[in-house]
């Protein structure tokens, strides 16, 4: 199940309450401007939050609360560089620097802080995908959504009562306040971060303190004139270049949830800073391809200075050439890619497909046989080759094996059904067509195949219903109207039959069989 929407229409609070109430399990991706956050739920419980391009502040929280000191944190972070996939908390536990229950307490705080901030977003988009529980490598935690939302509501009330400006505002220390003013330790820490460069949002999220406490301190500073808001003079080139990784990570995250226009914006930002950046061009080409802008995609791929080295680019260029009907160029690109990565299954399969389209059946079979891992796609094309080689039993066996791999494309079930028909197993064929339509309900070839089955076996009521449903859904095919006319005529509805045949004739004006049917029906009607 997929749920998409705008934060303008649904708040994070509404979304989380709905997912919690429904005991949903899956991934909620939320984006606003340049921020992207993944929220993971298991049976309606919050289990992990991943904020793209934001440094993990767990270490700072632990230092602030006296669990570890700065030097220890630095040493553990250096160790983590050697094990980039190892979570900080898990490493701290293994080194006996913190116990599991204490760590869980602060991980939960970090997660709650993130959700509290998200609750303030009123622009952007969200996408929820139902999927298997998130497998987090580290200390597992679980939080009730209602508990998080109560804390969030408290903070929102504090924000409304404060005099804080917009979260993107830049704050600077005022020259009017006296340096002799005495501040508490917490106030000193907040004031140190106010340097005329960092936004209010950054200050709140970078400080290892309760958000409510930070808001109160900043609000007090503003009222007393200790700090003030300044207009930003725009991002400098030096700072912008430092954000290249951020743009890239966000772009990839946007691609992951299908927000291609937003992803394109991020990679265009990189290209403004680094014209010709091969990785940015590669991803831009992918986006153009997904948007259906095939020629633009090819142009972008060809611009890549690194296209000879990137096998993904070469493989995608071969797919584009295939779509354009230039199979020879497609074969040249995919062969080039395969020369660089001889065991890449995607490239092997792509080359086999292009060879088959070129009619080079034996060569296609030889390439396909190099694939060690079987998938629904490899079984589909293996069966296709076997059928071409006049080996229908082997082809049928191949497709039957592939059913357990859960194919998601209508052509698979269509070919399997046709093989069953060849062996006079029509009922099995019909069951396969029905199963295929559950997976790919818009597959025209499966719809027509099932209609043909009903028609051949004189199951006219089912056939007529299926034809009517297909036509209503937008399928345009003269055979559907022709068969519908034949069924109506057999039922004695000559007028309606003629109307159906006339529609079929409009789609196929040279068909003599349709013309004779109309003439015969009109003649019999006049007699």
N, C-alpha and C positions, 0 to 999 in steps of 0.2 A: 504494500500500500504506500502510495506517495501523496503527501499533502503539501501544497505550495501556496504562498500568499504574500501579501505586503504587510509590513509592520504598521503601515498607516491604517489598515483595516482591523488588524488583530495585534494586540500587545503580546509581549513575551509572557506576561502573566496569564493572559487568556489561553495561549497556546500550551504552556506547561500544565495549567490546570486541566485542560481537555485531555492531554496525553496521560497525565497522572490518573485522572478519573477513569480513563479507558484501559488503564494498566498496560500501556503500550511499551513495546521494546523496539529500540532502533536508534537512529542517528538524526538529530535535529541540527541542521546547518543554518546559522543566522549571520547575515551580513548587513553592514551599514557603512557607506562610504568606503574607507580603506580598511575596515576591520572585518574579520571573519572568525566565527567561533563555532566549534562543534560541541554539541551537548549530547551525551550518551545516556540513554534510559534503559532500565531493565525492569519490566513489569511495573511501570509507572514510577520507579525510584531513580533518582539522580545518582549515577555511578562514576561519571568522569566528565571533565570539561577541558577542552583543548583550544586555547586561544592562539590562532595563527599569528606569528610575528611578535608575540609578546614574551619577554623573558619570564621564566618561572620565578615567582617571588617567594616560593616556599622557603628557600634558604634565608632570605632577608627576614621573614617572619620568625623563623627559628632563632636567628641571632638576636632580634629585637626582644624576644621573650626569654633570652638567657639560656636556651637549650644547648646551643653551641656558640663558639666565638667566631669572629671574622677570620682568624687565621685557619681554624679548622675547616670552615666552609670553603676557603680558598683552596686548601689542600684536596678536599673531596671533589671539588669542581675540576681540578686538574686531573684527578684520577678518572673522572667521568668523561673527559675528552678522549681517553683511550677506550672507553666503552660507551659510545654515544647513545646506544639504545637502552642503557641501564638507567632507570628513574633515580633521581637524587634521593628520594626517601628510602628506597630499597637499599641503596648503597650505605646510607647512614645506619640503617638497621643492621646490615651485615657487619659493619665496623663497630657495632655496639655503642654507637654515639647517641642513640635514641631508642626507646622501646616502641613496639608496634602500636599500642593504644594511644600513646602521646602523639605519634606521627599521624595516626588517623584523625585525631582532633584538629591538627593544623592543616591537613589536606582538606578536610571538610570546610574549614574556615576559608581556605583559598577558593574552593569551588563556590561557596556561598557568596563570597565577595564578587566573583565573576558574574553570577546570576543577578546579584543586586545591581550591578552596573548595567547589564543588559536590559533590566526592567525600565531603565530610563530612555531606551531607544524608541523613537517614534517614526523613524524613516528606515527604509531598507527592506530586505526580503528574508523569507525563511523557507526551508524545504525540509520536510520530515520523510525519512525512508524507513519503513519497517524492515528489520533484518535481525539476524542472530545476535545474541548479547555480545556487547563489545568485550573483546579479550584484552584487558589492560595488563601490561607487564609491570607488576609492582604490587603495592599494598592495596587490596580491594576495600572500597568504602561504599556506603549506600546511605542516601539521605532522602527523607520525605520531602516532596515538593512543597507541601503546605508550610513546613518549618522554614524553608528558604523564603517563600513569598511573604511570610509574616515579617521577617527581618527586612525584606526589601521595602515593604510598605512603610515601615518605621523610618528607614533612611529617606524615602521619597518625601515623607512629611517634614523631615529635618531640612531637606533641600528647598522645599517650598517656603519654609519659614526663614531660610537664610537669605543673605543678600548677594549670593554668588552669581557671577555672570554666566554666559554660555560656556559649556564644557570645552569648546575649542579655543576659548579666549586665552591670551598670553598674559601672565602675571609677572610683575616686576616689583622689587622693593622700592619704596618711596624714599626720596632724599629728605623728606620733611620730618621723619620720625627720628627721635634721639637715640643714638647708638648705645646710650647708657641704660636704656630700658631693660629691665630684668625679664627674662623669659624662662619658662619651665623647660625641662629636657625635651618634652614632646614638641613644644613650640619652636625650640631651636632647630630640631630636625626638620620641621615643616619649612621654616624660614630659609634653611640652607638650600632647599630645592628650588626656591623662587629666584630665578636668575634672568628673567626677561626672554628666555628661549623656550621654556617648557609650557605646554598647555595645562589648563586646569585638569583636564582628563588625565594627562600624564602624571601630574602631581598626586592625584587621588590613588592612581593604580601603582605608582612606584614606591610609595611609602608603606612600610610594614606595620601599619596601624589600622585600627578600626576606622572604616570609612566615615562613620558618623562623627568620630572624634576629629578627623581631618577636616571635615566640612565645618564643624564648629570653630576650629582654630582659624581656618582661612576666612570664614565669615567675620570673626572678631577682628582679624588683621585689616580687612577691607573697611570695616566700620571705623576703626581707629586711625586709618590712613597709613598704616605700616606698610601695606602693599597696595598696588593699584593695577588696573587693567590697562594694557597698551595695545595699539593696533600693530599687527604683524606686518613686516615689510616684505613678506613673501619668502618662500623657501630659497635658500642659496643653492648654487650649483653643487657646492661641496656637500651640503646636507642631503641634497637630492640624490647624489651618486651613492651616498651611504644607504639610501633606501632601496637600492636596486634589488637586493635579496628579498626585501619586504614585498615589492611589486611582483616579483616572480612567484613567491609563495602564495600571495593572494590570487594571482592569475591562475595558478594550478588548482587552487581550492575552488575558484569559480567554475573552472572547467569540470571539476569533479561533480558539481551539483547541476551542471547544465546551464549555467548563467554565462553564455558565451559572449554577449556584448560587454558585460562587466569585465570578463577575463581579457577581452581584446583591449579594453582601456588600459589595463595594467601593463600588458606587454608593449603597447604603444608608448607608454611612459618610459619604459626601459630603452626603447629604440630612439626616443628623443634625446636621451642621455648618451646612448652608445649605438649610433647608427650602424647597422650591419651585424649587431650582436646575433651570432648563429642560433643560440638557444631561444632567444626571444622570437626570432624569425620562424624557427621550427614550430613553436607553440602557436604563433599567429597563423601559420599555414594550416595547422590542425583545426583551429577555430573556424577559419574561412571554409575549410572542407566540411565541418559539421553544420555550418550555416547554409550549405548548398552553393556557396560561391566558388565553384570549381576552378574557373579560370584564374580568379584572384589567388586561390590557394596555390595553384601551380606557379604563378608569378612570384609569390612570397617564398616558396621553397627554392626556386631557382636563384633568388637573391642571396640565399644563405651562403656565406663565405666558407662554411664548413660542410657543405652538402656532400662532398666526396667522402667525408669521414663518418657522417651520421647515417647509419643503416636505416634508422626509422624514417628519415627524410626520403631516402631512395625508395624504400618500400611504399611510402605514401604517394610518391610521384608515380610509381607503377600502377597504383590503384586509380589515380586520377586519369592516367593515360588509358587504362582499361575502360573507365566510364566514358571517356571521349571517343572510344572505338578504335584508338590507336594501339592495338594489341602488340605490335612489333616493338614499339617504344616501351610499352609496359613491360614486355619480356626483357628488354635490355636493362631497364632500371632494376628489376627484381633480381636478375642474374648478377648484377653488379653488387647488390646488397647481400646476396647469398654468398658471394665470394668473400665477403668480410665476416659474415657470421654463418658458418656452414650448418650449424645445428639449431638456428633460430626457428622454432616451429611455425610462427606466424609467416615468416618469409618463405619457408618451404611450401606451406599450404597455398600461399598467394601465387607462387610460381607454377605449382601444379594446376591451379584454376585457370591461369592464363594459357598454359599449354593446352588444356582441354578445350578452351574457347577457340584456340587456333586449329583445333582438329588433330593435334599431336597426342593421340590417346596413349600410345605406348610410352612416350617420353613423360607424359603426365603421371602415369602409373608408377614409373621408375622413381620419379621425384617424390611422389606421395609415400612410397614404400619406405623412404628414409625416416619418416616420422615415427618416433618410438612411442610417443604418448597419443593414445586414441581419444578423440572427442567426437561429438555429434557431427561436426563439420567434416572431419576426416572420414568418418563412416559414410556420410552422405556422398562424398566424392569418390570414395572407393566403390560404393555401390553403383554410382553413375558409370564408372569405367567398366566394371564387370558387366553391366547391362549392355554397354556398347560392344563389349567383346562376346556378346551372345552367351552370357553365363548368368541367366536369371535366378537360378537357385542360390548361387553364391551371393548375388546382389541382394536377394531377399534376406538371407542369413545375416548379411552385413548390416542392413537397416534394422533388422530385429534386435541385433546386439546394441545398436546405437540408441534404441528407445530408452534404455536404462540411464542414458546420459542426459536425458531431459532436453531434447532439442526444442528451440524456441522459434523456429521459422516454418512457415506453412509448406514450403517446397518439400521438406523432409517427409512429412506425413502424406503429401500428394504422391510422391514417388513410391513410398511404401504401399499405399493403397492401390496404385496402378499395378504393382507387382502381384499383389494378392488377386487382383482382377485377372491378370494373365494366367494365374493358376486356378481360375474359376472359384475363388473363395470370396464371393461378393459381400457376404455379411461381415467378414473380417475387414474388408476394404472400407465398408461404410462406418464401422466402429473406429477405424483409424482416422477417417475424414472428420468424424465428430470430435475425436480427441484432439486432433489438430486445430479445429476451430475454437476449442476451449483455450488453447495456447495462443493462437493467432486468429482472433475472431474476424479480422478484416481481410483475410486471405481470399481473394477472388477465385483463385484456382481451386481451393478447397470447397468453397461454396458451390461452384459449378460442378465439381466432381460429385458432391453429395446429391445435387439436383439431378445429375445424369443417372445416378444409381436409382433414385426414386422413380425416375421416368422410365428407365429400362425395365424395372420390376413392377410397373403399373401401380405404384403407390402414389396415386394422383393427388389425393388430398394433402399429403405431406409435401409433395413436390410443388403444388400450387402455393402453399404457405411459404415455402422456402424461396420460391421465385418472387413472390410479393415482397417478402422481407428484404431480399437482395436489391430489388428495384427501388424500394423505399429508402434504402441506405445509400443510394447513389450509384449502384453498379449499372453500367450501360453496356449492354451486349444484346445483339439481335437474336441470338439463340434463346435467351431467356424469354423474350416476347413471343418468339415463334413457338416454343414449347408451351407457353401459357395459352396461346391461341389454340393449339392442338388439344390441350386438356379441356378447355372451355367448349370446344366444338364437340368433343366426345360426350360431354355432359349435356349437350343439347342447347348450349347458349351461343347460337350462331352470330348474333349481333356483336356480343362482347368478344367473340373469337376473331371476327373480322377486324375489330378495332385493334386487338393485340397484334395481329398479323401486319396491319398497316404500319404500326409503330416499328415492327421488325423490318419492314420494307424500307422505311425511311433510313434505317441504319445500314441496310444492305440492299440498295436499290436494284442491283443486277441479279439478285437471287431468283431463279426461275421457279423453284419449289414454292416459295412464299407466294409468288404471283398466281401460280396454278391453284394453290389452296384458297386464296381470296376469290378467284373466279368461280371455282367449284361451289364454294359456300354461297355466293351471291346467286348462282344459277339455281341451286337447290332451293334457295329461299324464295325465288320467283316462281318456281314450280309449285 
